Amino acid sequence: MGRSSWKGPFVDSSIFKMSEGKQGGLKIWSRNSVIPEFLLGKNVLVHNGKDFKSVVVTREKIGFKFGEFSFTRK
């Protein structure tokens, strides 16, 4: 069962706070958050459990989750 449509997509509140002040790579630990539209064209660092993997947000990636682009296995 998925998330209710009236709630909208899940975006962790820390992503909103960090996006305002940071100019460099934005570090994201919340892999289950949906990629919001305001990160379009930015470079984010997604945690895969051991280290951070660099992900460039493109138009095609908006709406997917951060964890889908940061693999945890070799």
OpenMM code with the backbone's topology and positions (N, CA, C; nanometers):
from openmm import Vec3, app, unit

residues = "MET GLY ARG SER SER TRP LYS GLY PRO PHE VAL ASP SER SER ILE PHE LYS MET SER GLU GLY LYS GLN GLY GLY LEU LYS ILE TRP SER ARG ASN SER VAL ILE PRO GLU PHE LEU LEU GLY LYS ASN VAL LEU VAL HIS ASN GLY LYS ASP PHE LYS SER VAL VAL VAL THR ARG GLU LYS ILE GLY PHE LYS PHE GLY GLU PHE SER PHE THR ARG LYS".split()
positions = [
    Vec3(0.0842, -0.1175, 0.0000),
    Vec3(0.0000, 0.0000, 0.0000),
    Vec3(0.0887, 0.1239, 0.0000),
    Vec3(0.0605, 0.2168, -0.0863),
    Vec3(0.1431, 0.3359, -0.1002),
    Vec3(0.1004, 0.4494, -0.0085),
    Vec3(0.1621, 0.5602, -0.0275),
    Vec3(0.1344, 0.6793, 0.0516),
    Vec3(0.0068, 0.7467, 0.0026),
    Vec3(-0.0694, 0.8079, 0.0930),
    Vec3(-0.1924, 0.8774, 0.0555),
    Vec3(-0.1634, 0.9900, -0.0426),
    Vec3(-0.2497, 1.0067, -0.1407),
    Vec3(-0.2271, 1.1090, -0.2424),
    Vec3(-0.2453, 1.2496, -0.1866),
    Vec3(-0.3289, 1.2667, -0.0846),
    Vec3(-0.3492, 1.4012, -0.0314),
    Vec3(-0.2296, 1.4502, 0.0492),
    Vec3(-0.1441, 1.3590, 0.0955),
    Vec3(-0.0239, 1.3992, 0.1693),
    Vec3(0.0857, 1.4504, 0.0777),
    Vec3(0.0890, 1.4034, -0.0444),
    Vec3(0.1951, 1.4429, -0.1365),
    Vec3(0.3179, 1.3565, -0.1181),
    Vec3(0.4214, 1.3781, -0.1994),
    Vec3(0.5423, 1.2963, -0.1889),
    Vec3(0.6214, 1.3281, -0.0620),
    Vec3(0.6908, 1.2266, -0.0093),
    Vec3(0.7691, 1.2448, 0.1129),
    Vec3(0.9037, 1.3077, 0.0805),
    Vec3(0.9313, 1.4215, 0.1428),
    Vec3(1.0625, 1.4860, 0.1356),
    Vec3(1.1016, 1.5187, 0.2785),
    Vec3(1.2151, 1.4680, 0.3229),
    Vec3(1.2609, 1.4899, 0.4593),
    Vec3(1.2807, 1.6393, 0.4841),
    Vec3(1.2449, 1.6847, 0.6035),
    Vec3(1.2534, 1.8275, 0.6355),
    Vec3(1.3984, 1.8771, 0.6370),
    Vec3(1.4939, 1.7876, 0.6614),
    Vec3(1.6342, 1.8300, 0.6632),
    Vec3(1.6817, 1.8730, 0.5242),
    Vec3(1.6190, 1.8211, 0.4190),
    Vec3(1.6573, 1.8599, 0.2830),
    Vec3(1.6197, 2.0049, 0.2571),
    Vec3(1.5043, 2.0471, 0.3080),
    Vec3(1.4631, 2.1864, 0.2923),
    Vec3(1.5563, 2.2799, 0.3669),
    Vec3(1.5941, 2.2428, 0.4895),
    Vec3(1.6812, 2.3273, 0.5718),
    Vec3(1.8207, 2.3379, 0.5126),
    Vec3(1.8751, 2.2256, 0.4647),
    Vec3(2.0119, 2.2238, 0.4140),
    Vec3(2.0223, 2.2923, 0.2782),
    Vec3(1.9161, 2.2894, 0.1992),
    Vec3(1.9228, 2.3452, 0.0648),
    Vec3(1.9300, 2.4969, 0.0671),
    Vec3(1.8834, 2.5610, 0.1743),
    Vec3(1.8836, 2.7060, 0.1810),
    Vec3(2.0240, 2.7626, 0.2006),
    Vec3(2.1044, 2.6995, 0.2851),
    Vec3(2.2326, 2.7567, 0.3211),
    Vec3(2.3520, 2.7050, 0.2432),
    Vec3(2.3477, 2.5825, 0.1972),
    Vec3(2.4647, 2.5195, 0.1347),
    Vec3(2.4809, 2.5603, -0.0107),
    Vec3(2.6042, 2.5853, -0.0512),
    Vec3(2.6350, 2.6131, -0.1907),
    Vec3(2.7031, 2.4932, -0.2550),
    Vec3(2.7798, 2.4186, -0.1766),
    Vec3(2.8516, 2.3030, -0.2299),
    Vec3(2.7602, 2.1826, -0.2410),
    Vec3(2.8189, 2.0633, -0.2305),
    Vec3(2.7403, 1.9413, -0.2396),
    Vec3(2.6480, 1.9260, -0.1201),
    Vec3(2.5255, 1.8948, -0.1440),
    Vec3(2.4248, 1.8774, -0.0409),
    Vec3(2.4277, 1.7319, 0.0039),
    Vec3(2.4572, 1.7041, 0.1306),
    Vec3(2.4663, 1.5669, 0.1811),
    Vec3(2.3288, 1.5199, 0.2260),
    Vec3(2.2874, 1.4044, 0.1735),
    Vec3(2.1544, 1.3515, 0.2014),
    Vec3(2.1671, 1.2113, 0.2576),
    Vec3(2.1095, 1.1912, 0.3773),
    Vec3(2.1069, 1.0592, 0.4392),
    Vec3(1.9722, 0.9916, 0.4163),
    Vec3(1.8701, 1.0686, 0.3866),
    Vec3(1.7353, 1.0158, 0.3696),
    Vec3(1.7173, 0.9618, 0.2277),
    Vec3(1.7454, 0.8325, 0.2102),
    Vec3(1.7376, 0.7702, 0.0775),
    Vec3(1.5940, 0.7475, 0.0332),
    Vec3(1.4984, 0.7489, 0.1256),
    Vec3(1.3594, 0.7253, 0.0895),
    Vec3(1.2844, 0.8534, 0.0543),
    Vec3(1.3522, 0.9670, 0.0537),
    Vec3(1.2893, 1.0932, 0.0145),
    Vec3(1.2799, 1.1031, -0.1368),
    Vec3(1.1726, 1.1640, -0.1825),
    Vec3(1.1529, 1.1876, -0.3257),
    Vec3(1.2360, 1.3092, -0.3666),
    Vec3(1.2944, 1.3044, -0.4853),
    Vec3(1.3765, 1.4152, -0.5337),
    Vec3(1.2852, 1.5317, -0.5716),
    Vec3(1.2959, 1.6454, -0.5012),
    Vec3(1.2093, 1.7601, -0.5308),
    Vec3(1.2584, 1.8387, -0.6518),
    Vec3(1.1710, 1.9208, -0.7045),
    Vec3(1.2003, 1.9944, -0.8267),
    Vec3(1.3007, 2.1079, -0.8052),
    Vec3(1.3103, 2.1619, -0.6824),
    Vec3(1.4010, 2.2746, -0.6599),
    Vec3(1.5483, 2.2329, -0.6593),
    Vec3(1.5775, 2.1040, -0.6655),
    Vec3(1.7163, 2.0566, -0.6733),
    Vec3(1.7611, 2.0313, -0.8168),
    Vec3(1.6811, 2.0694, -0.9140),
    Vec3(1.7123, 2.0456, -1.0546),
    Vec3(1.8442, 2.1119, -1.0925),
    Vec3(1.9350, 2.0332, -1.1496),
    Vec3(2.0643, 2.0838, -1.1938),
    Vec3(2.1703, 2.0892, -1.0858),
    Vec3(2.1383, 2.0487, -0.9638),
    Vec3(2.2357, 2.0540, -0.8544),
    Vec3(2.3015, 1.9189, -0.8333),
    Vec3(2.4182, 1.9229, -0.7735),
    Vec3(2.4935, 1.8034, -0.7401),
    Vec3(2.4682, 1.7712, -0.5930),
    Vec3(2.4173, 1.6530, -0.5644),
    Vec3(2.3906, 1.6122, -0.4271),
    Vec3(2.4730, 1.4881, -0.3956),
    Vec3(2.5031, 1.4699, -0.2686),
    Vec3(2.5786, 1.3544, -0.2220),
    Vec3(2.4835, 1.2667, -0.1409),
    Vec3(2.4581, 1.1450, -0.1895),
    Vec3(2.3633, 1.0541, -0.1259),
    Vec3(2.4415, 0.9454, -0.0525),
    Vec3(2.4064, 0.9229, 0.0743),
    Vec3(2.4751, 0.8242, 0.1567),
    Vec3(2.4287, 0.6841, 0.1190),
    Vec3(2.5240, 0.5923, 0.0980),
    Vec3(2.4871, 0.4553, 0.0613),
    Vec3(2.5128, 0.3561, 0.1748),
    Vec3(2.5390, 0.4059, 0.2944),
    Vec3(2.5642, 0.3198, 0.4091),
    Vec3(2.7092, 0.3215, 0.4511),
    Vec3(2.7980, 0.3518, 0.3592),
    Vec3(2.9412, 0.3558, 0.3889),
    Vec3(3.0000, 0.4927, 0.3564),
    Vec3(2.9733, 0.5425, 0.2374),
    Vec3(3.0236, 0.6738, 0.1975),
    Vec3(2.9181, 0.7420, 0.1107),
    Vec3(2.9505, 0.8615, 0.0626),
    Vec3(2.8563, 0.9398, -0.0160),
    Vec3(2.8863, 0.9246, -0.1649),
    Vec3(2.7821, 0.9036, -0.2431),
    Vec3(2.7936, 0.8938, -0.3883),
    Vec3(2.7353, 1.0204, -0.4499),
    Vec3(2.8050, 1.0738, -0.5483),
    Vec3(2.7624, 1.1967, -0.6138),
    Vec3(2.6516, 1.1673, -0.7152),
    Vec3(2.5449, 1.2460, -0.7092),
    Vec3(2.4316, 1.2321, -0.8010),
    Vec3(2.3961, 1.3712, -0.8526),
    Vec3(2.3922, 1.3857, -0.9843),
    Vec3(2.3487, 1.5114, -1.0452),
    Vec3(2.2005, 1.4977, -1.0768),
    Vec3(2.1197, 1.5901, -1.0250),
    Vec3(1.9750, 1.5833, -1.0432),
    Vec3(1.9393, 1.6391, -1.1804),
    Vec3(1.8802, 1.5541, -1.2638),
    Vec3(1.8338, 1.5959, -1.3958),
    Vec3(1.6816, 1.5914, -1.3977),
    Vec3(1.6242, 1.6374, -1.5058),
    Vec3(1.4790, 1.6437, -1.5191),
    Vec3(1.4159, 1.5041, -1.5110),
    Vec3(1.4865, 1.4037, -1.5626),
    Vec3(1.4333, 1.2684, -1.5626),
    Vec3(1.4313, 1.2062, -1.4227),
    Vec3(1.5147, 1.2539, -1.3311),
    Vec3(1.5250, 1.1958, -1.1976),
    Vec3(1.4249, 1.2547, -1.0991),
    Vec3(1.3603, 1.3648, -1.1313),
    Vec3(1.2645, 1.4275, -1.0407),
    Vec3(1.1447, 1.3350, -1.0240),
    Vec3(1.1055, 1.3124, -0.8987),
    Vec3(0.9934, 1.2242, -0.8685),
    Vec3(1.0376, 1.0860, -0.8243),
    Vec3(1.1611, 1.0480, -0.8545),
    Vec3(1.2152, 0.9216, -0.8060),
    Vec3(1.2750, 0.9437, -0.6675),
    Vec3(1.3186, 0.8354, -0.6035),
    Vec3(1.3785, 0.8471, -0.4711),
    Vec3(1.5301, 0.8543, -0.4824),
    Vec3(1.5933, 0.9198, -0.3844),
    Vec3(1.7387, 0.9356, -0.3855),
    Vec3(1.8104, 0.8011, -0.3833),
    Vec3(1.7562, 0.7035, -0.3125),
    Vec3(1.8200, 0.5730, -0.2986),
    Vec3(1.8312, 0.4952, -0.4282),
    Vec3(1.7503, 0.5295, -0.5274),
    Vec3(1.7541, 0.4573, -0.6539),
    Vec3(1.8800, 0.4885, -0.7350),
    Vec3(1.9480, 0.5968, -0.7032),
    Vec3(2.0648, 0.6389, -0.7808),
    Vec3(2.1953, 0.6248, -0.7039),
    Vec3(2.1904, 0.5726, -0.5840),
    Vec3(2.3093, 0.5500, -0.5033),
    Vec3(2.3101, 0.4029, -0.4618),
    Vec3(2.3825, 0.3208, -0.5368),
    Vec3(2.3818, 0.1767, -0.5137),
    Vec3(2.4578, 0.1406, -0.3874),
    Vec3(2.4100, 0.0373, -0.3186),
    Vec3(2.4709, -0.0038, -0.1924),
    Vec3(2.5577, -0.1277, -0.2073),
    Vec3(2.5533, -0.1907, -0.3229),
    Vec3(2.6330, -0.3121, -0.3454),
    Vec3(2.7214, -0.2953, -0.4679),
    Vec3(2.8292, -0.3718, -0.4693),
    Vec3(2.9221, -0.3627, -0.5812),
    Vec3(2.8719, -0.4377, -0.7016),
] * unit.nanometer
topology = app.Topology()
chain = topology.addChain("A")
for resn in residues:
    res = topology.addResidue(resn, chain)
    for name in ("N", "CA", "C"):
        topology.addAtom(name, app.Element.getBySymbol(name[0]), res)
